[in-house]
Amino acid sequence: MFDYLFCKKELPLCASTKDLKINWKKVDFQTKDMDCLMDTYEITAAGQLKVRHPTWILPGDEYEQKKPLRPKNINYTGSINFYTTVYSDTKYYDLEWADITQEIIDECNTLEYWVEFVAIFYKGKLEALEWFKTDIHPVKEQLINQKKWHEERMEKESKLGFKIKKTLRTIPGYRQLTKGLQRFVNFQSKIVNKLYY
């Protein structure tokens, strides 16, 4: 798991990310340096670290979040590494794999930026905020890989054996039957190994 972090303080961006048209104050970063309980942390414009602990309830089968609580100041001393992925163009961000065509791949010039920062706190007050690293990758490579994976998956799912297995899995008791057969074959294999080896 992880926690979310929003930074309202001006970020020390590197040269490759300065020109991106992104409102960094609204970007939800992630961190694994805190409790990793899906809490939301915020570095305010004044440099104060705050936390909001969500409360979850379970009505039926779906999790639902109660009304978010007001963020509270925390007295944290230490460093927090936080990171996210942003794109030079969000056009390709939520593209469904089935919608990826060769034409989309050919026209894609979008870059993906993995950005990391480190914030250092003393008793909940920001002492330093530093850029840590930025990795840049062309989105075109991802689109090519996703299209290839989707095509392979569709080919596999179109085969008769896959369709039979998919249908059998819907029959109650199918999994227990296959597990029982696996145990029987394993047991039989052990007996044969003991007799001949």
C-alpha positions as CSV (number, residue, x, y, z in Angstrom):
1,M,0.0,0.0,0.0
2,F,1.0,3.7,0.0
3,D,-0.2,7.1,1.0
4,Y,-1.2,10.1,-1.2
5,L,0.6,13.4,-0.9
6,F,-0.3,16.8,-2.3
7,C,2.2,19.6,-2.4
8,K,0.9,23.2,-2.3
9,K,4.4,24.5,-1.9
10,E,6.3,25.5,-5.1
11,L,8.2,22.4,-6.4
12,P,11.8,22.6,-7.4
13,L,11.3,21.3,-11.0
14,C,14.1,20.2,-13.2
15,A,14.7,21.8,-16.6
16,S,12.9,19.0,-18.5
17,T,9.6,19.4,-16.5
18,K,9.5,23.2,-16.0
19,D,7.7,23.7,-19.3
20,L,5.0,21.1,-18.8
21,K,1.5,22.5,-18.6
22,I,0.6,20.9,-15.3
23,N,-0.9,22.4,-12.2
24,W,1.5,20.7,-9.8
25,K,-0.5,21.8,-6.7
26,K,-3.3,19.5,-7.8
27,V,-1.2,16.5,-8.7
28,D,-1.6,13.5,-6.4
29,F,1.7,12.1,-5.5
30,Q,2.3,8.8,-3.8
31,T,4.7,7.9,-1.0
32,K,5.7,4.8,0.9
33,D,7.6,6.7,3.6
34,M,4.7,7.1,6.0
35,D,2.2,4.5,7.4
36,C,1.0,3.3,3.9
37,L,-2.6,3.2,5.1
38,M,-4.0,5.2,2.1
39,D,-3.9,8.4,4.1
40,T,-3.7,11.8,2.4
41,Y,-0.8,14.0,3.3
42,E,-0.5,17.6,2.3
43,I,2.5,20.0,2.4
44,T,0.8,23.4,2.7
45,A,2.1,26.6,1.0
46,A,3.4,27.6,4.4
47,G,5.4,24.4,4.6
48,Q,3.3,22.6,7.3
49,L,2.7,18.8,7.0
50,K,-0.9,17.8,7.4
51,V,-2.7,14.4,7.3
52,R,-6.2,13.3,6.6
53,H,-7.1,9.8,7.8
54,P,-10.1,8.5,5.7
55,T,-12.7,6.3,7.5
56,W,-14.0,3.4,5.5
57,I,-17.3,1.7,5.9
58,L,-18.6,-1.4,4.3
59,P,-22.3,-1.2,3.1
60,G,-22.9,-4.4,1.2
61,D,-20.0,-5.5,-1.0
62,E,-18.5,-2.1,-1.9
63,Y,-16.2,0.1,0.1
64,E,-17.4,3.6,0.5
65,Q,-15.5,6.5,2.0
66,K,-17.2,8.6,4.6
67,K,-17.1,12.4,4.4
68,P,-13.3,13.3,4.4
69,L,-12.1,14.8,7.7
70,R,-10.3,18.1,7.9
71,P,-6.5,17.7,7.6
72,K,-4.6,17.8,10.9
73,N,-1.1,19.1,11.6
74,I,1.4,16.4,12.4
75,N,4.7,16.6,14.2
76,Y,6.7,14.5,11.8
77,T,10.5,14.6,11.7
78,G,12.3,12.9,8.9
79,S,12.2,12.8,5.1
80,I,9.4,11.9,2.7
81,N,10.2,10.7,-0.8
82,F,7.2,11.3,-3.1
83,Y,6.6,10.5,-6.8
84,T,4.2,10.4,-9.6
85,T,3.9,9.9,-13.4
86,V,2.8,12.8,-15.6
87,Y,2.4,13.1,-19.4
88,S,3.3,15.9,-21.8
89,D,-0.2,15.2,-23.4
90,T,-3.0,13.5,-21.4
91,K,-4.7,12.4,-24.7
92,Y,-3.2,8.9,-24.4
93,Y,-3.5,8.5,-20.6
94,D,-6.8,6.7,-20.4
95,L,-6.8,5.0,-23.8
96,E,-8.4,1.5,-23.8
97,W,-6.1,-1.2,-25.1
98,A,-8.7,-2.3,-27.7
99,D,-8.7,1.3,-29.1
100,I,-5.0,1.4,-29.8
101,T,-4.5,1.5,-33.6
102,Q,-1.4,1.8,-35.7
103,E,-2.5,5.3,-36.7
104,I,-2.6,6.3,-33.0
105,I,0.9,4.8,-32.4
106,D,2.3,6.6,-35.5
107,E,1.0,10.0,-34.4
108,C,2.0,9.7,-30.7
109,N,4.9,12.0,-29.6
110,T,3.8,12.1,-26.0
111,L,6.4,11.6,-23.3
112,E,5.9,10.1,-19.9
113,Y,7.7,11.7,-16.9
114,W,8.4,9.8,-13.7
115,V,9.2,12.6,-11.2
116,E,10.4,12.2,-7.6
117,F,11.0,14.8,-4.9
118,V,12.3,14.6,-1.3
119,A,10.9,16.7,1.5
120,I,12.7,17.0,4.8
121,F,10.7,17.9,7.9
122,Y,11.5,18.9,11.5
123,K,8.5,18.7,13.9
124,G,6.0,19.0,11.0
125,K,7.7,22.0,9.4
126,L,9.3,21.8,6.0
127,E,13.1,22.3,6.2
128,A,14.0,21.4,2.6
129,L,12.2,20.4,-0.6
130,E,14.5,18.9,-3.3
131,W,14.1,17.4,-6.8
132,F,15.3,13.9,-6.7
133,K,15.0,12.5,-10.2
134,T,13.1,12.5,-13.5
135,D,12.9,9.6,-15.9
136,I,11.5,10.3,-19.4
137,H,10.1,7.6,-21.7
138,P,8.2,7.8,-25.0
139,V,4.6,6.7,-24.6
140,K,4.8,5.3,-28.1
141,E,6.7,2.3,-26.8
142,Q,4.0,1.6,-24.2
143,L,1.3,1.8,-26.8
144,I,3.2,-0.7,-29.0
145,N,3.6,-3.1,-26.1
146,Q,0.0,-2.7,-25.0
147,K,-1.3,-3.3,-28.6
148,K,0.8,-6.4,-28.9
149,W,-0.3,-7.8,-25.6
150,H,-4.0,-7.1,-26.4
151,E,-3.7,-8.8,-29.8
152,E,-2.0,-11.9,-28.2
153,R,-4.7,-12.0,-25.5
154,M,-7.5,-11.8,-28.1
155,E,-5.9,-14.5,-30.2
156,K,-5.6,-16.8,-27.1
157,E,-9.2,-16.1,-26.1
158,S,-10.4,-16.9,-29.6
159,K,-9.1,-20.5,-29.4
160,L,-11.5,-23.3,-28.7
161,G,-9.6,-24.7,-25.6
162,F,-9.8,-21.3,-23.9
163,K,-13.5,-21.0,-24.6
164,I,-14.1,-24.5,-23.1
165,K,-12.1,-23.7,-20.0
166,K,-13.9,-20.4,-19.6
167,T,-17.3,-22.2,-19.8
168,L,-16.2,-25.0,-17.4
169,R,-15.0,-22.4,-14.8
170,T,-18.6,-21.2,-14.5
171,I,-19.8,-24.6,-13.4
172,P,-20.1,-24.9,-9.6
173,G,-17.6,-27.3,-8.2
174,Y,-15.3,-27.2,-11.3
175,R,-12.3,-25.8,-9.3
176,Q,-12.7,-28.3,-6.5
177,L,-12.8,-31.1,-9.1
178,T,-9.6,-30.0,-10.8
179,K,-7.8,-29.5,-7.5
180,G,-8.9,-33.0,-6.4
181,L,-7.6,-34.5,-9.7
182,Q,-4.3,-32.6,-9.3
183,R,-3.9,-34.0,-5.8
184,F,-4.6,-37.5,-7.1
185,V,-2.1,-37.2,-9.9
186,N,0.5,-35.8,-7.5
187,F,-0.1,-38.7,-5.1
188,Q,0.1,-41.3,-7.9
189,S,3.4,-39.7,-9.1
190,K,4.9,-39.9,-5.6
191,I,4.0,-43.7,-5.4
192,V,5.5,-44.3,-8.8
193,N,8.7,-42.4,-7.8
194,K,9.0,-44.4,-4.6
195,L,8.6,-47.8,-6.4
196,Y,11.0,-47.1,-9.2
197,Y,13.6,-44.7,-7.8
